[in-house]
Amino acid sequence: MFAFRRCGRRPCFGHFLCFNIKNRTGENWMIGYIEGDIKQVDLDRCLLLVHGVGYEVFIHAKTSSLTMGQSRFAFFVHHHIREDGQLLFGFPTIRERDLFRVLISCQGVGPKLALLILDGISEEVLLRAVEEKDTARLTCIKGVGARMAERLVIELKPKLAKWQPILLNGVAMADPSSTVIEDVVRALTQLGYQPGSVMDKVRELFEPGLGSDALLKKCLQSFAKV
């Protein structure tokens, strides 16, 4: 059931009236899905043309890579409303959009940090890290320190309960490339490198079929040349 009520903010989208869509939990969501022609793509946003109107949709780098070479794209959207404006955050699947909403419900996690988390770790690895209380793996994500990692484990464990049966049944397995990258970042962190500074380099040097040991060796050789 959805309840429609007038937003009360003017002006809203030119001469159109703005309505809030209130779901059963009382949260106000408006735009939930958008599809259109790609006009411009950057690492953190995509400009989508829909019936002559350009919508700026904020995305993370992995989603940006999915749009490359595409003329049209569709996003499941989280419509973020705040006092100083309205922002659209786009995701290729409903599942990732819902996980984003769970993340921003945690204390201290805003939309930008939530995007960094989704970009820096696969969904399955995130779930396993929370389930196993593996804060070291979470600190490999850019923007997540030790204190934030501990908070995420505490707050996400009950909130992500509905995702856990999928992992336990073996339906969803971690993306091998993501697991290798995250293992190498964690190894480099243990060697004294800063997680935020090595993630981009590890991704750059990764090649399909490359194992953790080989990638770690490749990264260390690259850092030695600097």
Buried (B, 14 or more C-beta within 10 A) or exposed (E): EEEEEEEEEEEBEEEEEBEBBBEEEEEBBBBBEBEBBBEEBEEBBBBBBEEEEEBBBBBBBBBBEEBEEEEEBEBBBBBBBEEEEBBBBBBBEEBBBBBBBBBBEBEEBEBBBBBBBBBBBBBBBBBBBBBEBBBBBBBBBBBBBEEBBBBBBEBBBEBBEEBBEBBEEEEBEBBEBBBBBBBBBBBBBEEEBEBBEBBEBBBEBBEEEBEBEBBBEBBBEEBEEE
